[in-house]
Amino acid sequence: MELELIKNSILEIRGKKVILDFDLAKMYQLETKYLKRAVRKNLKRFPTDFMLELSPEEWEILRCNFSTSSWGGSRYPPFAFTEQGVAMLSGLLNSDLAIQMNIAIMRAFVMIRQWALTYQELSDKLSDLEKLHNQKFNDIDQVLKYLLQKDHSNNQQANREQLGYKK
């Protein structure tokens, strides 16, 4: 359950996998303002590849995607932490819960990276099949149907050759 919550909190913003400050605060069971305060006191630890501050436009797009009201909630765009930024937070937040959550978050990022590599391998194999069979496939189901039909038609031809009288 914990891993699912973390995976669902990881977003892609500006081409980077990130977790927003309010999601991290919820995981660490503290208020977002305390997390942001700790980060602001230690800004030197968070270069732009560790943490992004969303622009008002990006925040508005995200809010629309989350279907949240413009009333209440955060009045300022959130911080978005990359995997390295979350690791850097572990040096600031020393509670047992924060340490355990950081470990879980690091595992989730690793799992997503491994999934992405597997997906790339499947995508490469799909491209090879398209070249081999000179056909464009939309998804893996279409590949399987094509191969099954091809195999079935080959079996029927083989069966036809075997049937009949031999001279």
C-alpha positions in Angstrom: 0.0 0.0 0.0 2.8 2.4 0.9 4.6 1.7 -2.3 1.4 2.3 -4.4 0.9 5.6 -2.6 4.4 6.7 -3.4 4.2 5.5 -7.1 0.9 7.5 -7.5 2.6 10.6 -6.1 5.5 10.6 -8.6 4.8 12.9 -11.5 6.7 14.0 -14.5 7.4 17.8 -14.7 9.9 19.4 -17.1 11.0 15.9 -18.1 11.9 14.9 -14.5 10.3 12.4 -12.1 9.3 14.4 -9.0 7.2 14.3 -5.9 5.4 17.5 -4.8 6.1 19.0 -1.4 2.5 18.5 -0.1 2.6 14.8 -1.0 5.9 14.4 0.8 4.6 16.2 3.8 1.6 13.9 4.0 4.0 10.9 3.8 6.2 12.3 6.5 3.1 13.2 8.5 3.9 16.8 9.0 2.5 20.1 7.7 3.7 21.3 4.3 4.8 24.6 5.8 7.3 22.9 8.1 8.8 20.9 5.2 9.1 24.1 3.1 10.6 26.0 6.0 13.3 23.4 6.5 14.0 23.5 2.7 14.2 27.3 2.6 16.6 27.3 5.5 18.9 25.0 3.5 18.4 26.1 -0.1 22.1 25.5 -0.8 21.4 21.8 -0.5 18.8 21.9 -3.3 20.2 22.9 -6.7 17.8 22.9 -9.6 18.4 19.2 -10.5 17.3 18.3 -6.9 14.2 20.6 -6.6 12.1 22.7 -8.8 9.7 25.4 -7.8 6.7 25.2 -10.1 5.7 28.3 -12.0 2.3 29.7 -11.4 1.2 28.4 -14.9 2.5 24.9 -14.1 0.7 24.9 -10.8 -2.5 26.1 -12.4 -2.3 23.2 -14.9 -1.7 20.7 -12.2 -4.5 22.0 -10.1 -6.9 21.7 -13.0 -5.7 18.1 -13.6 -6.2 17.3 -9.9 -9.7 18.9 -10.1 -9.0 21.0 -7.0 -10.7 24.2 -6.0 -8.9 27.5 -6.2 -10.3 28.1 -2.7 -8.3 26.9 0.2 -5.2 24.8 -0.1 -1.8 26.2 -1.0 -1.6 29.7 -2.2 1.9 29.3 -3.5 3.2 26.9 -6.2 4.7 23.8 -4.6 8.3 22.6 -4.6 8.8 19.5 -6.7 11.6 17.2 -5.5 13.6 14.8 -7.7 14.9 11.5 -6.4 18.1 13.4 -5.3 16.1 16.1 -3.6 14.2 13.5 -1.6 17.5 11.9 -0.6 18.8 15.4 0.5 15.6 15.8 2.6 16.7 12.8 4.6 19.5 14.9 6.0 17.0 17.6 7.2 14.2 15.4 8.5 15.6 13.0 11.1 12.4 11.4 12.6 12.2 7.6 12.3 9.1 8.0 10.1 11.0 10.3 7.7 13.9 7.9 7.5 11.6 5.0 6.7 9.6 7.0 4.2 12.8 8.1 2.4 13.9 4.5 2.1 10.5 3.6 0.6 10.6 6.5 -1.7 14.1 5.6 -3.0 12.8 2.0 -3.6 9.9 3.4 -5.6 12.1 5.6 -7.8 14.4 2.5 -8.4 11.3 0.4 -9.3 10.1 3.0 -11.8 13.5 3.2 -13.4 13.6 -0.6 -13.7 10.1 -0.6 -15.2 11.2 2.1 -17.7 14.1 -0.1 -18.8 11.9 -3.1 -19.3 9.4 -1.0 -21.3 12.3 0.2 -23.5 13.4 -3.4 -24.1 9.8 -4.4 -25.1 9.5 -1.4 -27.4 12.8 -2.3 -29.1 11.5 -5.9 -29.6 8.3 -4.6 -31.0 10.2 -2.5 -33.5 12.2 -5.5 -34.5 9.0 -7.5 -35.1 7.6 -4.7 -37.2 10.7 -4.7 -39.4 10.8 -8.5 -39.6 7.1 -8.8 -40.7 6.9 -5.5 -42.5 3.8 -4.4 -40.6 3.1 -1.6 -38.1 1.7 -2.8 -34.8 -0.2 -0.5 -32.4 0.2 -2.6 -29.3 1.3 -6.0 -28.0 -2.2 -7.5 -28.4 -2.1 -6.7 -32.1 1.4 -8.4 -32.4 0.1 -11.5 -30.6 -3.0 -11.8 -32.9 -0.9 -11.3 -36.0 1.5 -14.0 -34.9 -1.3 -16.4 -33.9 -3.1 -15.9 -37.2 0.2 -16.4 -39.1 0.9 -19.6 -37.1 -2.7 -20.8 -37.6 -2.5 -20.2 -41.4 0.9 -22.0 -41.6 -0.6 -25.0 -39.7 -3.6 -25.1 -42.1 -1.3 -25.1 -45.1 0.7 -27.9 -43.6 -2.4 -29.9 -42.8 -3.7 -29.4 -46.4 -0.5 -30.8 -47.8 -0.9 -33.9 -45.6 -4.5 -34.6 -46.6 -5.6 -36.4 -49.8 -4.5 -39.4 -51.7 -0.8 -40.1 -52.3 0.1 -41.3 -55.8 
